[in-house]
Structures are given as structure tokens and as C-alpha cells.
Amino acid sequence: MQLEIKPEEMELLKLLLEKDIGETRVEVHHARNIEYKAHLQERERIAQALNDRIKAVK
């Protein structure tokens, strides 16, 4: 699958991912339920991997 993204759309994606990663880290810190915390950590890992891939595209 290929997806064409305009430069301004790419910048917005980066911004949204970075915001989500930061918010998820706060949620992980405050999470008391072990399963929910693990879910959040996996979400953060996926978002960070996607953000890294997007940053690698020039």
C-alpha cells in the first residue's frame, strides 16, 4: 500500500504523533491497572516507531 502525503500534511502528522506520544507517557505514569499500562506502553511504542519512520522520509 502506498500513500501520498503533502509536505504540510506530513508536518501535521509529526506534530500530532509527538503530542500523542507525550500525552501517552503521562497516562502511562498515572496508570494503576497493569493491563491498561501495558496497553498504553504498546501504543506509545507503535506511535514512536511510526514517528521515527515519518522523520526518516525527506
TARA-V96281 format. One record per residue. N is the residue number from 1. RES is the residue in three letters. SS is DSSP state (alpha for helix, beta for strand, coil for the rest). PSI is psi in whole degrees, 0 to 359 (* if undefined). BURIAL is # if it has 9 or more other ideal C-beta (glycine too) atoms within 8 Angstrom, else .. Layout:
# TARA-V96281
{{N & RES & SS & PSI & BURIAL} {N & RES & SS & PSI & BURIAL}}
This chain:
# TARA-V96281
{{1 & MET & coil & 135 & .} {2 & GLN & coil & 147 & .} {3 & LEU & coil & 125 & .} {4 & GLU & coil & 126 & .} {5 & ILE & coil & 130 & .} {6 & LYS & coil & 155 & .} {7 & PRO & alpha & 319 & .} {8 & GLU & alpha & 329 & .} {9 & GLU & alpha & 322 & .} {10 & MET & alpha & 318 & #} {11 & GLU & alpha & 320 & .} {12 & LEU & alpha & 318 & .} {13 & LEU & alpha & 316 & #} {14 & LYS & alpha & 313 & #} {15 & LEU & alpha & 314 & .} {16 & LEU & alpha & 320 & .} {17 & LEU & alpha & 316 & #} {18 & GLU & alpha & 321 & #} {19 & LYS & alpha & 315 & .} {20 & ASP & alpha & 319 & #} {21 & ILE & alpha & 315 & #} {22 & GLY & alpha & 316 & .} {23 & GLU & alpha & 323 & .} {24 & THR & alpha & 321 & #} {25 & ARG & alpha & 320 & #} {26 & VAL & alpha & 316 & .} {27 & GLU & alpha & 319 & #} {28 & VAL & alpha & 315 & #} {29 & HIS & alpha & 324 & .} {30 & HIS & alpha & 349 & .} {31 & ALA & coil & 135 & #} {32 & ARG & coil & 331 & .} {33 & ASN & coil & 125 & .} {34 & ILE & alpha & 318 & .} {35 & GLU & alpha & 318 & .} {36 & TYR & alpha & 320 & #} {37 & LYS & alpha & 317 & #} {38 & ALA & alpha & 320 & .} {39 & HIS & alpha & 315 & .} {40 & LEU & alpha & 320 & #} {41 & GLN & alpha & 322 & #} {42 & GLU & alpha & 319 & .} {43 & ARG & alpha & 317 & #} {44 & GLU & alpha & 318 & #} {45 & ARG & alpha & 316 & .} {46 & ILE & alpha & 314 & .} {47 & ALA & alpha & 320 & #} {48 & GLN & alpha & 319 & #} {49 & ALA & alpha & 317 & .} {50 & LEU & alpha & 317 & #} {51 & ASN & alpha & 318 & #} {52 & ASP & alpha & 319 & .} {53 & ARG & alpha & 319 & .} {54 & ILE & alpha & 320 & #} {55 & LYS & alpha & 332 & .} {56 & ALA & alpha & 341 & .} {57 & VAL & coil & 126 & .} {58 & LYS & coil & * & .}}
